[in-house]
């Protein structure tokens, strides 16, 4: 992983293209979800998590408990195979 600033300085020898580099790196949560690098997105409260850390902590706790409830229903072998498949697929480009 590289920061947009570092990427810009390597490709264009200037930090002036950091926004373009950030777009190319696809670093947003929506991009990462679309590219199957993350399993989901936890929405922040209005104003950001830093404005209401207690609410955000509650939201994260609820998500973890929901995920654990789902995962405990899965067989260990299936979870391992799914995880291996997910990580093996990262970085693979499929052209249409």
C-alpha positions in Angstrom: 0.0 0.0 0.0 1.2 3.5 -0.8 -0.1 6.9 0.0 -1.5 9.1 -2.8 1.2 11.6 -2.1 4.0 9.0 -2.5 2.4 7.5 -5.5 2.1 10.9 -7.1 5.8 11.7 -6.3 6.9 8.4 -7.9 4.7 8.6 -11.0 4.8 12.3 -11.7 7.8 13.4 -9.6 5.5 15.8 -7.8 2.8 15.8 -5.1 0.6 18.0 -7.3 -1.2 14.9 -8.7 -2.1 13.4 -5.3 -5.8 13.6 -6.0 -5.4 11.8 -9.3 -3.3 9.2 -7.6 -5.9 8.7 -4.9 -8.6 8.1 -7.6 -6.4 5.5 -9.3 -5.6 3.7 -6.1 -9.3 3.3 -5.3 -8.9 3.9 -1.6 -12.5 4.8 -0.7 -14.7 2.4 1.3 -17.1 2.2 -1.7 -14.3 1.2 -4.0 -12.9 -1.3 -1.6 -16.3 -2.9 -1.1 -16.9 -3.0 -4.9 -13.5 -4.7 -5.4 -14.4 -7.2 -2.7 -11.4 -6.2 -0.5 -13.7 -5.5 2.5 -16.9 -7.3 3.7 -18.9 -4.3 4.5 -19.0 -0.6 5.4 -20.1 0.6 8.9 -21.8 4.0 8.5 -20.6 6.8 10.8 -22.9 9.1 12.7 -23.6 12.5 11.3 -20.5 14.6 11.8 -18.2 11.7 11.9 -17.2 9.1 14.5 -14.9 11.5 16.3 -17.9 13.7 17.1 -19.8 10.9 18.8 -17.4 8.1 19.8 -20.0 6.4 22.2 -22.5 6.1 19.4 -19.9 4.8 17.0 -18.6 2.3 19.6 -22.2 1.0 19.9 -22.6 0.7 16.2 -19.3 -1.2 15.9 -20.3 -3.5 18.8 -23.6 -4.3 17.2 -22.0 -5.1 13.9 -19.4 -7.4 15.5 -22.1 -9.2 17.5 -24.3 -9.6 14.3 -21.3 -10.9 12.4 -20.3 -13.4 15.2 -23.9 -14.7 15.2 -23.7 -15.3 11.5 -20.2 -16.9 11.6 -21.0 -19.2 14.5 -23.6 -20.9 12.2 -20.9 -21.7 9.6 -18.8 -24.8 9.6 -15.1 -24.1 10.3 -14.0 -25.8 7.1 -16.4 -23.6 5.0 -15.2 -20.4 6.7 -11.6 -21.3 6.1 -12.2 -22.1 2.4 -14.2 -18.9 1.9 -11.4 -16.9 3.5 -8.8 -18.5 1.4 -10.8 -17.9 -1.8 -11.3 -14.3 -0.8 -7.6 -13.6 -0.3 -6.6 -15.5 -3.4 -8.9 -13.4 -5.5 -7.4 -10.1 -4.3 -5.4 -8.4 -7.0 -6.8 -10.6 -9.8 -8.1 -8.6 -12.7 -10.9 -10.0 -14.8 -11.5 -8.2 -18.1 -14.9 -8.3 -19.7 
